[in-house]
Protein backbone atom coordinates (compact mmCIF):
# COMPACT_ATOMS: atom_id res chain seq x y z
CA UNK A 1 0.00 0.00 0.00
CA UNK A 2 1.42 3.38 -1.02
CA UNK A 3 1.19 5.76 1.94
CA UNK A 4 2.77 8.75 0.20
CA UNK A 5 -0.54 10.37 -0.89
CA UNK A 6 -1.89 9.95 2.64
CA UNK A 7 1.27 11.43 4.17
CA UNK A 8 1.19 14.32 1.72
CA UNK A 9 -2.46 15.07 2.53
CA UNK A 10 -1.70 14.91 6.24
CA UNK A 11 1.19 17.35 5.80
CA UNK A 12 -1.06 19.77 3.92
CA UNK A 13 -3.64 19.59 6.69
CA UNK A 14 -1.03 20.11 9.39
CA UNK A 15 0.83 22.89 7.62
CA UNK A 16 -2.20 24.93 6.59
CA UNK A 17 -2.76 26.52 10.03
CA UNK A 18 0.98 27.04 10.52
CA UNK A 19 1.34 28.64 7.11
CA UNK A 20 -1.29 31.27 7.79
CA UNK A 21 0.06 32.14 11.23
CA UNK A 22 3.74 31.60 10.29
CA UNK A 23 4.20 29.73 13.57
CA UNK A 24 5.96 26.42 13.23
CA UNK A 25 7.02 23.61 15.50
CA UNK A 26 10.50 22.45 14.59
CA UNK A 27 12.44 19.79 16.46
CA UNK A 28 16.20 19.45 16.62
CA UNK A 29 18.87 21.74 15.30
CA UNK A 30 16.50 23.60 13.01
CA UNK A 31 14.88 25.22 16.03
CA UNK A 32 18.10 27.07 16.92
CA UNK A 33 18.84 30.63 15.80
CA UNK A 34 21.42 31.11 13.08
CA UNK A 35 23.61 33.00 15.56
CA UNK A 36 23.91 29.81 17.66
CA UNK A 37 24.64 27.78 14.55
CA UNK A 38 27.44 30.18 13.55
CA UNK A 39 28.91 30.16 17.06
CA UNK A 40 29.01 26.37 17.11
CA UNK A 41 30.34 26.16 13.54
CA UNK A 42 33.19 28.52 14.43
CA UNK A 43 34.64 25.78 16.65
CA UNK A 44 35.28 23.67 13.52
CA UNK A 45 34.15 20.46 15.23
CA UNK A 46 33.42 17.59 12.82
CA UNK A 47 30.67 16.18 15.04
CA UNK A 48 28.88 19.54 15.09
CA UNK A 49 29.34 19.98 11.34
CA UNK A 50 27.95 16.51 10.66
CA UNK A 51 25.03 17.11 13.01
CA UNK A 52 23.94 20.31 11.22
CA UNK A 53 24.55 18.78 7.81
CA UNK A 54 22.55 15.68 8.68
CA UNK A 55 19.64 17.66 10.15
CA UNK A 56 19.41 19.91 7.08
CA UNK A 57 19.73 17.09 4.59
CA UNK A 58 17.10 15.16 6.56
CA UNK A 59 14.78 18.17 6.43
CA UNK A 60 15.20 18.37 2.66
CA UNK A 61 14.84 14.61 2.25
CA UNK A 62 11.66 14.65 4.32
CA UNK A 63 10.21 17.30 2.09
CA UNK A 64 11.06 15.27 -1.00
CA UNK A 65 9.51 12.16 0.56
CA UNK A 66 6.10 13.69 1.23
CA UNK A 67 5.68 15.92 -1.80
CA UNK A 68 4.53 14.84 -5.19
CA UNK A 69 4.15 18.42 -6.41
CA UNK A 70 7.75 18.98 -7.47
CA UNK A 71 10.54 17.37 -5.46
CA UNK A 72 14.09 18.69 -5.57
CA UNK A 73 16.12 16.85 -8.21
CA UNK A 74 19.04 16.39 -5.79
CA UNK A 75 20.23 17.30 -2.30
CA UNK A 76 23.76 18.66 -1.82
CA UNK A 77 26.33 16.82 0.26
CA UNK A 78 27.14 17.98 3.79
CA UNK A 79 30.05 20.34 2.92
CA UNK A 80 27.98 22.14 0.27
CA UNK A 81 24.99 22.29 2.62
CA UNK A 82 27.12 23.88 5.35
CA UNK A 83 28.50 26.49 2.93
CA UNK A 84 24.93 27.51 2.13
CA UNK A 85 23.87 27.59 5.78
CA UNK A 86 26.95 29.66 6.72
CA UNK A 87 26.15 32.27 4.08
CA UNK A 88 22.46 32.46 4.93
CA UNK A 89 23.10 32.66 8.67
CA UNK A 90 25.73 35.39 8.33
CA UNK A 91 23.15 37.46 6.46
CA UNK A 92 20.27 36.66 8.84
CA UNK A 93 21.65 35.69 12.27
CA UNK A 94 18.29 36.15 14.03
CA UNK A 95 16.49 33.65 11.76
CA UNK A 96 15.99 30.07 12.85
CA UNK A 97 18.12 27.51 11.06
CA UNK A 98 14.98 25.89 9.63
CA UNK A 99 14.44 29.04 7.54
CA UNK A 100 17.91 28.60 6.03
CA UNK A 101 17.09 24.97 5.20
CA UNK A 102 13.73 26.04 3.79
CA UNK A 103 15.36 28.62 1.54
CA UNK A 104 17.94 26.11 0.37
CA UNK A 105 15.11 23.77 -0.64
CA UNK A 106 13.43 26.57 -2.57
CA UNK A 107 16.66 27.39 -4.39
CA UNK A 108 17.11 23.72 -5.25
CA UNK A 109 13.75 23.83 -7.01
CA UNK A 110 11.43 22.32 -4.42
CA UNK A 111 7.83 23.52 -4.31
CA UNK A 112 6.70 24.32 -0.79
CA UNK A 113 3.18 24.56 0.55
CA UNK A 114 3.72 27.69 2.63
CA UNK A 115 5.09 31.13 1.96
CA UNK A 116 8.75 31.87 2.50
CA UNK A 117 9.53 33.54 5.84
HELIX and SHEET records of a PDB file:
HELIX    1   1 UNK A    4  UNK A   21  1                                  18    
HELIX    2   2 UNK A   28  UNK A   31  5                                   4    
HELIX    3   3 UNK A   34  UNK A   41  1                                   8    
HELIX    4   4 UNK A   46  UNK A   66  1                                  21    
HELIX    5   5 UNK A   78  UNK A   91  1                                  14    
HELIX    6   6 UNK A   97  UNK A  107  1                                  11    
END                                                                             
